[in-house]
Amino acid sequence: MERLKNLPCISENKKVIILNPENKRWVKMPVDLYNHYLNKAGGVNILCDYLNRKYRLFEKNNIELPVLKSVYFAVTGRCNLCCSFCTMNSSPVTSMENDLTLDEIRNIVLPKLEQLEPQKIVLTGGEPFVRADMIEIISMLNNYFDKNIITLQTNGLLINKADVAFLSDNIGAIEFSIENLFDNRNNLNKMKQIFELLKNKKTVISFSFVAHNATKRYLGKALELCDEFNAYFILRPLSMLGRAKDQHKSDTMQDEREVVLLYIEALKYIIKLRCFTKNICGLFLEQPVLRKKCGAFGNIVALQPDGTIYMCENLRKYRYELGNIRTDSVPQIKNAIKIKMSSRNFRQEFLIKPSVCQDCIVRFFCSGPCVAESVAFNDNSCRIRKWLLEFNVFYADAKKTLEENMRSLLLFLESKYHETYF
């Protein structure tokens, strides 16, 4: 009995979940079965022995060493566009004077990144292809890392057809921002040709769609585009960071109610268009994972165009700085990460969830609020994330089809919406 008492237990929809936050394992079972073992003589020990034998639920975790999962490498802050929501404040006139040079990337950056041993490298900006030497950078990167861990984030407008074969051979996945395509027919037609070539090359592509007052009307077209080119769909409600703080002060997408409606609308489009693919439905249906912390706490670093390293691409303040790749050695960078992770103040900031999270039914499956957005966080800020997790944890059925689960999710979200707002 003691073993079971030491682990959190949550219950909903006639299901019980027993979790071990330390080893990140969890088990779900019908509440009737759970109660059967609790009420049976010796049943608790039988249940615990079974759960440990089959799922290693009570197994002690080895000391968890920090793993660098992702490096976000902003090769430049300049962009060919000037999006009103850009978290980097990028534009066509952003200075490139202090950007890392090709020689610095070759002789300093890449050897140090190799020693940091990231599991994933994201090339981003600004717009990476503003750099005339971007193809050379990608080529050099492939001398150090397997292409499958390299992701490119781009608006794609500076990519030519002649670049497609090279990108397909040297990049594992490409994430295109598409919200600006639908009010410019020429750009849309050009990018469709690029998407078609990449699709034929079987390149993994994702379409990122930032939704705000001016773009949300294109949500259906964005989903149609994903379906046409077999792309993964990434829906990003407006984030009040960077330029958005000034240019979207009155945007309705700041209201969590509008974000919930956005997801409901997306579900309706998917059902109407019958886009029941894992690439699209994966935005809504995913295997829940136990989480303790924001990834920026030791699992992510953001390398800026001038070589400065931060804990996250959205935490570009001195407080979150880890050094500069131009001047600091790999041991110094690793030590800076270690110091941040052992700091009481940083542990408080990244590991202790707000009081509003303490009674949340899915708190063990959520990393908590984004630290960069935590100033504006309250109990209304994460309803859609909470409800999606709640559905995936307690209601999604692996025995059902994607269509059946998506229809069930729509009914679930509509019910939650009416319970909350009416």
Residue pairs with C-beta under 8 A, 6 or more apart in sequence:
1 44
1 45
3 48
3 52
3 58
4 18
4 44
4 47
4 48
7 18
7 19
7 20
7 57
7 58
8 18
8 19
8 21
8 364
9 16
9 17
9 18
9 19
10 16
10 17
10 19
10 361
10 364
11 17
11 31
12 361
12 390
12 393
12 394
13 394
13 395
14 30
14 31
14 32
15 28
15 29
15 30
15 31
15 394
16 28
16 29
16 30
16 31
16 34
17 26
17 27
17 28
17 393
17 394
18 26
18 27
18 29
18 51
18 57
19 25
19 26
19 27
19 290
19 364
20 26
20 57
20 58
20 290
21 290
21 292
21 364
22 60
22 61
23 56
23 57
23 59
23 60
23 61
24 61
24 289
24 290
25 55
25 56
25 57
25 59
25 290
26 57
26 290
26 364
27 51
27 55
27 57
28 393
34 47
36 43
37 43
37 44
37 46
37 47
38 44
40 46
48 57
48 58
51 57
51 58
52 58
52 59
66 298
66 299
66 337
66 338
66 341
67 119
67 299
68 116
68 117
68 118
68 119
68 298
68 299
68 300
68 301
69 118
69 119
69 120
69 295
69 299
69 300
70 118
70 119
70 120
70 121
70 122
70 295
70 299
70 300
70 301
71 113
71 116
71 118
71 120
71 121
71 122
71 300
71 301
71 302
71 303
72 122
72 124
72 300
72 301
72 302
72 303
72 313
73 109
73 113
73 121
73 122
73 123
73 124
73 303
74 88
74 124
74 125
74 126
74 302
74 303
74 304
74 305
74 313
75 99
75 100
75 105
75 123
75 124
75 125
75 126
75 128
75 131
75 134
75 137
75 305
76 94
76 96
76 99
76 125
76 126
76 127
76 128
76 130
76 131
76 305
77 88
77 89
77 90
77 94
77 95
77 96
77 99
77 125
77 126
77 304
77 305
78 90
78 91
78 92
78 93
78 94
78 95
78 96
78 125
78 126
78 127
78 130
79 86
79 88
79 90
79 91
79 92
79 94
79 125
79 126
79 127
79 130
79 155
80 92
80 127
80 129
80 130
80 155
80 157
80 158
81 90
81 91
81 92
81 127
81 155
81 157
81 180
82 90
82 91
82 92
83 90
83 180
83 210
83 243
84 212
84 214
84 243
84 244
84 247
84 248
85 210
85 212
85 238
85 239
85 242
85 243
85 244
85 247
85 248
86 242
86 243
86 244
87 239
87 241
87 242
87 243
87 244
87 313
87 314
88 125
88 126
88 242
88 313
89 242
89 243
90 125
90 126
90 127
94 126
96 130
96 131
96 305
98 305
98 306
99 131
99 305
99 306
100 108
100 109
100 305
100 306
100 307
100 325
100 326
102 133
102 136
102 137
104 307
104 326
105 137
105 140
106 140
108 325
108 326
109 303
109 307
109 325
110 140
110 141
110 143
110 144
111 144
112 325
112 329
112 330
112 333
113 121
113 144
113 145
113 303
114 144
114 145
115 330
116 301
116 330
116 333
116 334
118 149
118 301
119 149
120 149
120 150
120 151
121 141
121 145
121 149
121 150
121 151
122 151
122 152
122 153
123 137
123 138
123 141
123 150
123 151
123 152
123 153
124 152
124 153
124 313
125 153
125 154
126 305
127 154
127 155
127 157
127 158
128 134
128 137
128 152
128 153
128 154
129 154
129 158
129 159
130 158
131 137
135 163
135 166
138 150
138 152
138 166
138 167
138 170
138 171
139 170
141 150
141 170
142 150
142 170
146 172
147 169
147 170
147 171
147 172
148 172
149 172
150 170
150 171
150 172
150 173
151 171
151 172
151 173
151 174
151 175
152 167
152 171
152 173
152 174
152 175
153 175
153 177
153 208
154 174
154 175
154 176
154 177
155 176
155 177
155 180
156 174
156 176
156 177
156 191
156 194
157 187
157 190
157 191
159 167
159 194
161 193
161 194
161 197
164 194
164 197
164 198
164 201
165 201
167 174
167 198
167 203
168 198
168 201
168 202
168 203
171 203
172 204
173 203
173 204
173 205
173 206
174 198
174 203
174 204
174 205
174 206
175 205
175 206
175 207
175 208
175 234
176 191
176 195
176 205
176 206
176 207
176 208
176 231
177 208
177 209
177 210
178 191
178 207
178 208
178 209
178 222
178 225
179 208
179 209
179 210
179 211
179 215
179 218
179 222
180 187
180 215
181 187
181 188
181 191
181 225
182 188
182 215
182 218
182 221
182 222
183 218
192 225
192 229
195 205
195 225
195 228
195 229
195 231
196 229
198 205
198 229
199 205
199 229
199 230
204 232
205 229
205 230
205 231
205 232
206 231
206 232
206 233
206 234
207 222
207 225
207 226
207 229
207 231
207 232
207 233
207 234
208 234
208 236
209 215
209 218
209 219
209 222
209 233
209 234
209 235
209 236
210 236
210 237
210 238
211 219
211 235
211 236
211 237
211 238
211 253
211 262
212 238
212 244
212 248
212 251
212 253
213 248
213 251
213 252
213 253
216 253
216 262
219 262
219 265
219 266
219 269
220 269
220 273
222 233
223 233
223 266
223 269
223 270
223 273
223 275
223 280
224 273
225 231
226 232
226 233
226 275
226 279
226 280
227 273
227 275
227 277
227 280
230 277
230 279
231 279
232 279
232 280
232 282
233 279
233 280
233 282
233 283
234 283
235 262
235 263
235 266
235 283
237 253
237 259
237 262
238 244
238 248
238 251
238 253
238 254
239 373
240 248
240 254
240 373
240 376
241 314
241 372
241 373
244 251
248 254
252 258
253 259
253 262
256 380
256 381
256 382
256 383
256 384
257 421
259 383
259 384
260 383
260 384
260 387
260 413
260 416
260 417
261 417
263 284
263 384
263 388
263 413
264 410
264 413
264 414
264 417
266 283
267 284
267 406
267 409
267 410
267 413
268 410
269 275
270 276
270 280
270 281
270 406
271 403
271 406
271 407
271 410
274 403
275 281
276 401
276 402
276 403
276 406
277 402
278 402
281 402
281 405
281 406
284 388
284 406
284 409
285 392
285 396
285 402
285 405
285 406
285 409
286 392
287 392
288 362
288 365
288 389
288 392
288 393
289 365
290 364
290 365
291 364
291 365
291 366
291 367
292 351
292 367
293 350
293 351
293 367
293 368
294 312
294 350
294 367
294 368
294 370
294 371
295 312
295 367
296 311
296 312
296 315
296 320
296 350
296 371
297 311
297 340
297 341
297 346
297 350
297 351
298 337
298 340
298 341
300 311
300 312
301 309
301 310
301 311
301 322
301 333
301 337
302 309
302 310
302 311
302 312
302 313
302 315
302 316
303 309
303 325
304 310
304 316
306 324
306 326
307 324
307 325
307 326
307 327
308 316
308 321
308 323
308 324
309 321
309 322
309 323
309 324
309 325
309 328
309 333
309 336
310 316
310 317
310 320
310 321
310 322
311 320
311 322
311 340
312 320
312 371
312 372
314 370
314 372
314 373
315 371
315 372
320 340
322 333
322 336
322 337
322 340
323 332
323 333
323 336
325 333
328 336
340 346
341 347
349 371
350 371
353 363
353 368
353 369
354 368
354 369
354 374
354 377
356 378
356 379
357 363
357 366
357 368
357 369
360 366
360 386
361 386
361 390
362 386
362 389
362 390
362 393
365 389
365 393
366 382
366 385
366 386
366 389
369 377
369 381
369 382
373 381
383 416
383 420
387 412
387 413
387 416
388 409
391 408
391 409
391 412
391 413
395 408
395 409
395 412
396 405
396 408
396 409
397 404
397 405
397 408
400 408
